[in-house]
Amino acid sequence: MPRVTTQYYSSENASRAAASEGTGGKLFVYICKYTGKHALVTEVSLKSLPLRPRDGSSVLDMDKHQTKLYLTEGGAKRIRRDDGKVERQHRLVLGDLPVAYTFKPEGKVLYILKDALKDYQTKEQTYGESHLPPGIQEELKETGAVVRLLLDVSYSSRAKAGIYNLFHDKISVKLGEAHPTSLEGKKEVLALFAQVLEVRQIQLTFLELGANKGFAMQVSGLTPVQVFKKLKAFCSSSKKNRL
């Protein structure tokens, strides 16, 4: 596998950097188009790279651009081109899938195969008004449609009560010292969501889903998109206040 002597980045740091809008230190994170596995992190957008006319591969000079690879050696492969010439490629793979190649075992110029990679997106980037997070659902009842929120509720005296993550399978909610199954805990959850969603508590129903299944909140009078926008605004504001 080609060795890069420039700075390496962890996927955690790269994900945070990719989500930032700052200049000068922005990183671009790419994953396999077919498996979703991390392939590489670099300081340059692949869209801005030159293309190899012969096969449309993106040409990344790793001497010029700091790069971190998550690829492994896939062996050498001989390719016979239309003009009859044979070229020897040193393949780089993710599992069994070829992603890129070089012309030398330690080559610093990386040729990324056409349509092999795609931009990595955080859950915040993936979900939106047209594609709601899995924790926000709509149910049809005899009285009409209601929004059903799947909740992961925890409690701790060291945590500030609030809604902490909207983009997991369940919406993360933290309480103070009251257990969510206690009367005080239920009151705290209802009061929190009434404030965040700007509704009356009569429009909310807090449900226990059974052992190890968590909790749910039913919301009437709002659409799923309205609920999403209010929850997102609250989470964004709370996150800024915690920084």
C-alpha positions as CSV (number, residue, x, y, z in Angstrom):
1,M,0.0,0.0,0.0
2,P,1.3,3.5,-0.8
3,R,2.9,5.1,2.2
4,V,2.0,8.7,3.0
5,T,4.5,10.6,5.1
6,T,2.3,13.6,5.7
7,Q,-0.1,14.0,8.6
8,Y,-2.7,11.3,9.1
9,Y,-6.2,11.8,10.4
10,S,-8.5,9.6,12.4
11,S,-12.0,9.0,10.9
12,E,-13.5,10.7,14.0
13,N,-11.5,13.8,13.4
14,A,-12.1,13.7,9.7
15,S,-15.9,13.4,10.2
16,R,-15.9,16.5,12.5
17,A,-13.7,18.4,10.0
18,A,-15.9,17.4,7.1
19,A,-18.9,18.8,8.8
20,S,-17.2,22.1,9.6
21,E,-17.4,25.1,7.3
22,G,-14.1,26.6,8.2
23,T,-11.4,27.4,5.7
24,G,-7.8,26.3,5.5
25,G,-8.3,23.1,7.5
26,K,-11.2,21.4,5.8
27,L,-10.9,17.7,5.0
28,F,-12.8,15.7,2.5
29,V,-13.9,12.2,3.6
30,Y,-14.8,9.5,1.0
31,I,-16.4,6.1,1.5
32,C,-16.9,3.2,-0.8
33,K,-20.0,3.7,-3.0
34,Y,-21.1,0.1,-2.5
35,T,-20.1,-0.9,1.0
36,G,-20.1,2.5,2.8
37,K,-16.7,1.8,4.4
38,H,-14.2,4.6,4.8
39,A,-11.8,4.7,1.9
40,L,-9.7,7.9,2.3
41,V,-9.4,11.3,3.8
42,T,-7.7,14.1,2.0
43,E,-7.4,17.9,2.0
44,V,-8.6,18.3,-1.7
45,S,-12.0,17.6,-3.2
46,L,-11.9,14.7,-5.7
47,K,-14.2,16.8,-8.0
48,S,-11.3,19.3,-8.4
49,L,-8.7,16.6,-9.4
50,P,-7.7,16.0,-13.0
51,L,-9.0,12.9,-14.7
52,R,-6.9,10.3,-16.5
53,P,-8.3,10.4,-20.1
54,R,-7.7,6.7,-20.6
55,D,-10.2,5.4,-17.9
56,G,-11.6,8.5,-16.2
57,S,-9.8,7.9,-12.9
58,S,-9.3,10.8,-10.6
59,V,-5.5,11.6,-10.2
60,L,-4.5,12.3,-6.6
61,D,-0.9,13.4,-6.0
62,M,-0.3,12.4,-2.4
63,D,3.0,14.4,-2.3
64,K,1.0,17.6,-2.8
65,H,-2.1,16.7,-0.8
66,Q,-2.2,15.3,2.7
67,T,-4.0,12.0,2.6
68,K,-5.0,9.1,4.8
69,L,-5.8,5.8,3.2
70,Y,-8.0,3.1,4.6
71,L,-7.2,0.8,1.7
72,T,-5.2,-2.5,1.5
73,E,-3.0,-3.9,-1.2
74,G,-4.9,-5.9,-3.8
75,G,-2.1,-7.2,-5.8
76,A,-0.9,-6.4,-9.3
77,K,-3.2,-6.6,-12.3
78,R,-2.3,-6.3,-16.0
79,I,-4.8,-4.3,-18.1
80,R,-4.8,-4.6,-21.9
81,R,-6.0,-1.3,-23.4
82,D,-7.9,-0.8,-26.7
83,D,-4.6,0.1,-28.4
84,G,-3.2,-3.3,-27.5
85,K,-0.8,-1.9,-24.9
86,V,-0.6,-3.7,-21.5
87,E,-0.2,-1.6,-18.3
88,R,0.6,-3.0,-14.9
89,Q,-1.5,-1.6,-12.1
90,H,-1.0,-2.1,-8.3
91,R,-4.5,-2.3,-7.0
92,L,-5.8,-0.9,-3.7
93,V,-9.0,-2.4,-2.4
94,L,-11.6,-2.3,0.3
95,G,-12.4,-6.0,1.0
96,D,-12.6,-7.5,-2.5
97,L,-13.6,-4.3,-4.2
98,P,-11.0,-2.4,-6.2
99,V,-11.0,1.3,-5.4
100,A,-7.7,2.7,-6.8
101,Y,-4.4,1.9,-8.3
102,T,-0.8,3.1,-8.6
103,F,1.9,2.3,-11.2
104,K,4.5,1.5,-8.5
105,P,4.2,-0.4,-5.2
106,E,5.1,2.7,-3.2
107,G,3.6,5.1,-5.7
108,K,2.6,8.6,-4.5
109,V,0.2,9.2,-7.4
110,L,-3.1,7.5,-6.7
111,Y,-5.6,6.8,-9.5
112,I,-9.1,6.5,-8.0
113,L,-11.4,4.4,-10.1
114,K,-14.4,6.2,-11.6
115,D,-17.6,5.9,-9.5
116,A,-15.8,3.9,-6.8
117,L,-16.2,6.5,-4.0
118,K,-18.7,8.9,-2.8
119,D,-18.8,11.8,-0.2
120,Y,-19.1,10.8,3.4
121,Q,-22.1,12.4,5.0
122,T,-22.8,12.7,8.7
123,K,-26.3,11.8,9.9
124,E,-27.0,15.5,10.3
125,Q,-26.3,15.9,6.6
126,T,-28.1,12.7,5.6
127,Y,-31.4,13.5,7.3
128,G,-33.6,16.5,6.5
129,E,-37.2,17.5,5.9
130,S,-37.5,15.2,2.9
131,H,-35.8,12.3,4.7
132,L,-36.7,12.3,8.4
133,P,-34.6,10.5,11.1
134,P,-35.9,7.1,12.0
135,G,-36.9,8.3,15.5
136,I,-39.7,10.5,13.9
137,Q,-42.6,8.5,12.5
138,E,-46.2,9.1,11.6
139,E,-49.1,7.0,12.7
140,L,-52.7,6.9,11.5
141,K,-55.3,6.6,14.2
142,E,-59.1,6.8,14.1
143,T,-58.8,10.4,15.3
144,G,-56.3,11.3,12.6
145,A,-52.6,11.3,12.1
146,V,-50.2,11.7,15.0
147,V,-46.4,11.9,15.2
148,R,-44.7,9.2,17.1
149,L,-41.2,9.9,18.5
150,L,-39.1,7.0,19.6
151,L,-37.1,8.0,22.7
152,D,-34.0,6.7,24.5
153,V,-34.4,8.3,27.9
154,S,-31.7,8.3,30.6
155,Y,-31.3,10.2,33.8
156,S,-28.3,11.5,35.7
157,S,-27.8,14.2,38.3
158,R,-24.7,15.3,36.4
159,A,-26.4,15.9,33.1
160,K,-28.5,18.9,32.2
161,A,-32.0,17.8,31.2
162,G,-32.6,18.2,27.5
163,I,-32.7,16.5,24.0
164,Y,-29.2,15.6,23.0
165,N,-29.4,13.8,19.7
166,L,-32.0,13.7,17.0
167,F,-30.3,11.6,14.4
168,H,-30.0,8.2,16.0
169,D,-32.5,5.4,15.7
170,K,-34.1,6.9,18.8
171,I,-34.1,10.5,20.0
172,S,-31.7,10.8,23.0
173,V,-33.3,12.5,26.0
174,K,-31.6,13.1,29.3
175,L,-33.4,13.9,32.6
176,G,-32.2,15.1,36.0
177,E,-32.5,12.7,38.9
178,A,-36.0,11.5,38.2
179,H,-36.4,8.0,36.6
180,P,-38.4,8.2,33.4
181,T,-40.9,5.6,34.7
182,S,-41.6,7.6,37.9
183,L,-44.3,10.2,38.1
184,E,-41.8,13.0,38.4
185,G,-39.8,11.6,35.4
186,K,-42.9,11.5,33.2
187,K,-43.8,15.1,34.2
188,E,-40.3,16.2,33.3
189,V,-40.4,14.6,29.9
190,L,-43.8,16.0,29.1
191,A,-42.8,19.5,30.2
192,L,-39.6,19.3,28.2
193,F,-41.4,18.3,24.9
194,A,-44.2,20.8,25.5
195,Q,-41.6,23.6,25.7
196,V,-39.5,22.4,22.8
197,L,-42.5,21.7,20.4
198,E,-44.5,24.7,21.6
199,V,-47.6,22.7,22.3
200,R,-49.9,22.1,25.2
201,Q,-49.2,19.0,27.3
202,I,-52.7,17.7,26.4
203,Q,-51.3,17.2,22.8
204,L,-48.6,14.8,24.2
205,T,-48.8,11.2,25.3
206,F,-45.7,9.6,26.9
207,L,-45.6,5.9,26.4
208,E,-43.6,3.0,28.0
209,L,-42.9,0.5,25.3
210,G,-42.0,-2.4,27.6
211,A,-38.8,-4.0,28.8
212,N,-35.7,-2.9,26.8
213,K,-37.8,-1.2,24.2
214,G,-37.5,2.3,25.5
215,F,-40.2,5.0,25.3
216,A,-42.2,6.9,22.8
217,M,-44.0,10.3,22.7
218,Q,-47.1,10.8,20.6
219,V,-47.7,14.3,19.3
220,S,-51.0,15.6,17.9
221,G,-51.6,18.8,16.1
222,L,-48.2,18.9,14.3
223,T,-46.8,17.3,11.2
224,P,-43.6,15.1,11.3
225,V,-41.7,17.9,9.4
226,Q,-42.9,20.5,11.9
227,V,-41.8,18.3,14.8
228,F,-38.4,17.7,13.1
229,K,-37.8,21.4,12.5
230,K,-38.6,22.3,16.1
231,L,-36.4,19.5,17.6
232,K,-33.5,20.4,15.2
233,A,-33.6,24.0,16.2
234,F,-33.6,23.1,19.9
235,C,-30.7,20.7,19.5
236,S,-28.7,23.2,17.5
237,S,-29.2,25.9,20.1
238,S,-28.4,23.6,23.0
239,K,-25.2,22.4,21.3
240,K,-24.0,26.0,20.8
241,N,-24.7,26.8,24.5
242,R,-22.7,23.7,25.6
243,L,-19.6,24.8,23.6
